[in-house]
Amino acid sequence: MKKLKVVQFGICHEHANGKFMTLQKMPGTYELVGVVDETSWSTTPRFGDYSALFKDVPRLTEEEMYKIPDLDAVFVEVPNLDLVPVAMRVMEHGLPMHLDKPAGTDLALYKKLLDGCKAKNLPLQMGYMFRGNPVFKFVQNMVRNNAFGDIFSIDMDMDHCYGGEVYQEYLAKMKGGIMFNLGCHLIDYIVSLLGEPTKVHPFLKNTPELPETTINNTMAVLEYPHATACIRTCSRKASDSSERHLRLAGTCGWCELEPLERFDGKPLVLRFYIKKAVCGFQPGHYTIEFPPQKDRYIVQLQELAEIIRGEAKSEYSYEHDYIVHKVSLAASGYEGLY
C-alpha cells in the first residue's frame, strides 16, 4: 500500500505536537517529508513551544511545500487565528488537508474554504479530538439506531487545570476565551447527534481571581425543540481532566461516560440503560469496558488516509463542519448568528 506523502504546516498550534507524534506512529501510512515553521511570521496568540520536537524534521518554506511532487496532503497546525487563511492557500493549490481547530473568527471566510474544498472535491478533515474516540463512536451508533429514544438532554464537561497563569493570559487574548478554544470539540459531537440547534445561549465568566477579560469559566446551552445540550469548560478545575464527562438522556434510555478519554492503560467505562432491545443488547443496565486508548488521533488519521485514497467517505460533511463552527462562535459570544 502506497504511503501518503504529507507536510505538517505549522508547529505552534496546541495540537501540533500531538499530530506530529501520531504521524510518527503510522510509518506504514504516512511519510512526513517536512514541516513549515511559522514561528518567524505568525503573530497569532499561541500557547506552548514545541520547536524542539521538530528539530530533526526538514524545514520547508510554504513555496517549497507546494513544489513537492505528488504531495498527498497537508496537516495545518498553525495557531488558531492563522488556520483558515493558511488552509485557503492549501485549498487553492488543490491539496487535501487535516485542519486543526477552531476555524478562526471569520465565519464567511471559513464557509468560502469549505465551499472551495467541496467544489474541488478535496477532503478536509477537522481536528476535533473526539472523532476517533471508540466510546463516542459507540454512542453515536446507538443514537443513530434510536437506542435511547428521543434525546432530551446532553451534558458535557471539558474542565481542566493545566497551563497555570500562562494559559489564563493566553485565554484573555481570545474573544470567548476557553469556550472558543475548547468548546468546539464538544459542539462537534453534539451536532453529530442532534443536528443544528435553534438557539445558542452563552455564559462567559471568569474565575474570581482573574480580570473579567479572562474568559476561563464558561457554559453554553444549545437549545433544540425538545432538548437542551449543556457544555461547560473551565481552566481552574481543582483536579485534572479525568473528570470530563458525557451524560445523555432520552425517552428510552441514558448513558454516562467519565472520563471522556484516558491514556494510562486503563479502560474507558461506559454505563448505559435501554428500555428496548437494540444493537444486540437486551433491555437493562450495562457497564462496558473499552480497550485502553493508545493514542488520541490514530483512528482519525487512519480514516483520513482511507478518504484520500478513495477507500472511504467522510461521515462529516462540509455542511456539518460549517454548522459546528457557527455554533462554536455563537457559544463564544459572537452575536447575530442565531
C-alpha positions in Angstrom: 0.0 0.0 0.0 1.4 3.4 -1.0 2.3 5.7 1.8 0.8 9.1 1.7 3.4 11.9 1.4 2.5 14.7 3.7 3.8 18.0 5.2 2.9 19.5 8.5 2.3 23.2 8.0 2.8 24.7 11.5 4.4 23.7 14.8 2.8 26.2 17.1 -0.8 25.0 17.5 -1.6 23.4 20.8 -2.2 20.1 19.0 0.8 20.4 16.7 2.9 18.1 18.9 0.2 15.5 19.2 -0.4 15.3 15.5 3.3 15.0 14.9 3.8 12.2 17.4 0.8 10.3 15.9 2.3 10.6 12.4 5.5 9.0 13.8 3.4 6.0 15.0 2.0 5.5 11.4 5.1 4.9 9.3 3.2 2.5 7.0 0.5 5.0 6.3 2.2 8.4 6.2 5.6 9.8 5.1 6.2 13.1 6.7 8.6 14.9 4.3 8.9 18.1 6.1 7.4 20.9 8.2 6.7 24.6 7.5 7.8 26.6 10.6 5.6 29.6 11.1 7.3 30.9 14.2 9.1 33.8 12.4 5.9 35.3 10.9 2.9 34.3 12.9 1.7 36.9 15.3 -1.4 35.0 16.4 -1.6 34.2 20.2 -0.1 30.8 20.9 0.4 28.5 23.9 3.4 26.3 24.3 6.6 25.8 22.5 7.1 22.6 20.6 10.0 23.6 18.4 12.4 21.1 20.0 10.2 18.2 18.9 10.7 19.1 15.3 14.4 19.7 15.3 15.2 16.7 13.1 12.5 17.2 10.5 13.4 19.0 7.3 12.2 22.6 7.3 10.4 23.9 4.2 9.1 27.2 3.1 5.5 27.4 2.0 6.6 27.9 -1.6 8.9 24.8 -1.4 6.0 22.7 0.0 3.8 23.4 -3.0 6.6 22.3 -5.3 6.9 18.8 -3.8 6.0 16.2 -6.4 3.0 14.0 -5.6 2.3 15.6 -2.3 -0.8 13.9 -0.9 -2.0 16.1 2.0 -1.1 18.9 4.4 -1.6 19.0 8.1 -2.4 22.6 9.0 -1.2 23.2 12.6 -0.6 26.9 12.8 -2.1 28.9 15.7 -5.9 29.3 15.9 -6.4 32.6 14.0 -3.9 31.7 11.2 -5.6 28.4 10.5 -8.2 29.4 7.9 -6.0 31.8 5.9 -3.3 29.1 5.6 -6.0 26.5 4.7 -7.3 28.8 2.0 -3.9 28.7 0.3 -3.7 24.9 0.7 -7.1 24.5 -0.8 -6.3 26.8 -3.8 -3.4 24.5 -4.5 -5.7 21.5 -4.7 -4.4 19.7 -1.7 -6.4 17.6 0.8 -5.8 18.6 4.4 -6.3 18.0 8.1 -7.2 21.3 9.7 -7.0 21.9 13.4 -9.4 23.9 15.4 -11.0 26.4 16.0 -11.6 27.7 12.5 -11.0 31.3 13.2 -13.4 34.2 13.8 -14.5 34.9 10.2 -17.4 32.5 9.5 -17.8 33.8 6.0 -14.1 33.1 5.2 -14.5 29.6 6.7 -17.5 28.9 4.5 -15.5 30.1 1.5 -12.9 27.5 2.4 -15.5 24.7 2.8 -17.2 25.7 -0.4 -13.9 25.7 -2.2 -13.0 22.2 -0.9 -16.4 20.9 -1.9 -16.2 22.3 -5.4 -12.7 20.8 -5.9 -13.8 17.5 -4.1 -11.0 17.9 -1.7 -11.0 16.0 1.6 -10.9 18.4 4.6 -10.8 16.7 8.0 -11.3 19.0 11.0 -9.2 18.2 14.0 -11.9 17.8 16.6 -10.2 15.5 19.0 -13.1 13.1 19.9 -13.8 11.9 16.4 -11.7 8.8 16.8 -12.8 8.1 20.4 -14.1 4.5 20.4 -16.8 5.2 23.1 -18.0 8.3 21.3 -18.4 6.2 18.1 -20.2 3.5 20.0 -22.7 6.1 21.4 -23.1 7.7 18.0 -24.1 4.3 16.6 -26.6 3.7 19.5 -28.2 7.1 19.0 -28.5 6.6 15.2 -30.3 3.3 16.0 -32.7 5.1 18.3 -31.4 3.1 21.3 -32.1 5.9 23.8 -35.3 7.1 22.1 -35.8 10.8 21.7 -32.9 12.6 23.3 -33.9 15.4 25.6 -30.7 16.1 27.5 -27.0 16.1 26.9 -24.5 17.4 29.4 -20.7 17.5 28.6 -17.8 18.9 30.5 -14.2 19.8 29.4 -12.8 21.4 32.5 -9.1 21.1 33.3 -6.3 22.6 35.5 -3.3 22.7 33.2 -1.3 25.6 31.9 -1.0 27.8 35.0 -1.1 31.6 34.7 0.4 31.5 31.2 -2.7 29.6 30.0 -5.0 32.2 31.6 -3.1 35.0 29.8 -3.5 33.1 26.5 -7.2 32.8 27.0 -7.5 36.5 27.7 -6.4 37.1 24.1 -9.4 35.4 22.6 -13.0 36.5 22.5 -14.9 33.7 24.1 -11.8 32.5 25.9 -11.8 28.8 26.8 -15.2 28.3 25.1 -13.7 29.4 21.8 -10.6 27.3 22.4 -12.1 24.1 23.6 -15.9 24.2 23.4 -15.8 23.3 19.7 -14.7 19.7 20.5 -18.0 19.1 22.4 -20.1 21.1 20.0 -18.8 18.9 17.1 -20.1 15.8 18.9 -23.5 17.3 20.0 -24.2 18.5 16.4 -23.3 15.0 15.1 -26.1 13.6 17.4 -28.8 16.3 17.3 -28.0 18.5 14.3 -28.1 22.3 14.4 -29.7 23.9 17.4 -32.4 26.6 17.2 -30.7 28.9 19.7 -27.4 29.1 21.5 -27.1 30.7 24.9 -23.5 31.6 26.0 -22.5 32.2 29.6 -18.9 33.6 29.6 -17.4 34.2 33.0 -14.0 34.4 34.7 -13.0 32.7 37.9 -12.8 35.1 40.9 -9.1 35.8 41.0 -8.8 36.9 37.3 -9.9 40.0 35.4 -13.2 40.0 33.6 -11.4 40.0 30.3 -10.0 36.5 31.0 -12.9 34.2 30.0 -11.9 31.0 31.6 -15.1 29.8 33.2 -17.8 29.2 30.6 -21.0 27.4 29.8 -23.2 27.3 26.7 -26.7 25.9 26.3 -27.7 24.7 22.9 -31.5 24.8 22.5 -33.5 22.3 20.4 -37.3 22.0 20.0 -37.4 19.2 22.6 -33.9 19.0 24.0 -31.1 21.0 25.6 -27.4 20.4 25.5 -25.2 22.0 28.1 -21.4 22.2 27.7 -19.0 23.6 30.3 -15.3 24.3 30.2 -13.2 26.0 32.9 -9.4 26.1 33.3 -9.5 26.3 37.1 -10.7 22.8 38.0 -9.1 21.7 41.3 -8.3 18.3 39.8 -7.1 17.2 36.4 -9.2 16.4 33.3 -10.0 12.9 34.4 -13.5 14.0 35.4 -14.6 15.3 32.0 -17.9 13.6 31.3 -20.7 12.9 28.9 -24.2 12.4 30.2 -27.0 11.7 27.7 -30.7 11.0 28.4 -33.6 10.1 26.2 -37.1 8.7 26.4 -35.9 5.1 26.2 -32.6 5.2 28.0 -29.4 7.0 29.0 -25.7 6.7 29.0 -22.8 8.1 31.1 -19.0 8.3 30.3 -16.4 9.7 32.7 -13.6 10.4 31.9 -14.1 11.1 28.2 -10.6 9.7 27.3 -7.6 8.2 29.1 -4.1 7.1 28.1 -3.0 5.4 31.3 -3.5 1.9 30.2 -6.9 1.7 32.0 -10.1 1.1 30.0 -12.8 3.6 29.2 -16.0 2.7 31.0 -19.5 3.4 29.6 -22.6 2.9 31.6 -26.0 2.9 29.9 -29.6 1.8 30.3 -32.0 0.9 27.5 -35.7 0.0 27.7 -35.8 -2.0 24.4 -33.7 -4.5 22.6 -31.4 -2.7 20.1 -27.9 -3.1 18.6 -27.6 -6.6 20.0 -28.4 -5.6 23.6 -31.5 -6.6 25.5 -33.3 -4.2 27.8 -31.4 -3.4 31.0 -28.4 -1.8 32.6 -24.9 -2.2 31.2 -21.3 -1.4 32.1 -18.9 -1.8 29.2 -15.2 -1.5 29.3 -13.4 -0.4 26.1 -9.8 -1.3 25.5 -7.3 1.3 26.7 -6.6 4.1 24.3 -3.1 4.1 22.9 -3.3 7.4 21.0 -5.9 10.2 20.6 -5.6 10.7 16.9 -4.6 7.3 15.2 -8.2 6.3 14.3 -9.0 9.7 12.9 -5.8 9.9 10.8 -6.3 6.4 9.5 -9.8 7.4 8.4 -8.2 10.4 6.6 -5.8 8.2 4.7 -8.7 6.0 3.6 -10.7 9.0 2.5 -7.7 10.4 0.5 -7.1 7.1 -1.2 -10.8 6.9 -2.1 -11.4 3.8 0.0 -13.9 5.5 2.3 -16.1 8.6 2.6 -16.1 11.0 5.5 -19.1 10.8 7.8 -18.7 14.5 8.4 -20.0 16.7 5.6 -18.8 20.2 4.7 -22.2 21.4 5.9 -21.7 19.7 9.3 -18.4 21.4 9.8 -19.9 24.8 8.9 -22.7 24.3 11.5 -20.2 23.3 14.2 -18.2 26.4 13.8 -21.3 28.6 13.5 -22.5 27.2 16.9 -19.0 27.5 18.4 -18.8 31.2 17.5 -22.3 31.8 19.0 -21.3 29.9 22.1 -18.2 32.2 22.3 -20.3 35.3 22.4 -20.4 36.2 18.7 -23.8 37.8 18.0 -26.2 37.7 15.1 -25.8 34.0 14.3 -29.0 32.7 16.0 
